[in-house]
Amino acid sequence: MIALPAAGLSAGKLWCRTNSVSDTSLSSLSLLISLYPASAAMRSLGEKYLEQAGSTALAALQRIEQQHQIMRAAATGCPVAAGSAIENACRDDFRSGRTHCIDGWVLAQTELDVAALCTIG
């Protein structure tokens, strides 16, 4: 029972290694956005964050592009790797105090930057 989650993660990583997207039709941006299934909720969160922070979606994109671990993972086309990279970046945000309070929720800068990407388009 305890090994089941680890086996699932390992299987997901193996699938990603063997089924990586080889063409560039799937952009890194769309992969990052697709990790969050409730796009209307993410768009709303992104809009609130951008308004509160006085920032733009372009600035959020530039911050994400500076996070090499996320960009390398997104370039593989593997949602497991991208999700793991975002999770690691969010943990680092909390350790470093890069957080914002939106509607009573304390959220990591990276997660809010991804939500801001959902406002594009």
LINBELVEN-V60896 format. One line per field, one symbol per residue. ss: DSSP state (~ for helix, > for strand, _ for the rest). psi: psi as a letter, one per 30 degrees, with the letter a starting at -180 (. if undefined). A space follows every 50 residues. Layout:
# LINBELVEN-V60896
ss=???
psi=???
This chain:
# LINBELVEN-V60896
ss=_~~~~~~~~~~~~~~~~~_________~~~~~~~____~~~~~~~~~~~~ ~~~___~~~~~~~~~__~~~~~~~~~__~~~~~~~~~~~~~~~~~~__>> >>__>>>>~~~~~~~~~____
psi=eefeeeeeeeeeeeeeefhkkflgfjleeeeeeffjfieeeeeeeeeeee eefhaleeeeeeeeffjeeeeeeeffgjfeeeeeeeeeeeeeeeefgilk jkhfkjlkeeeeeeeefffk.
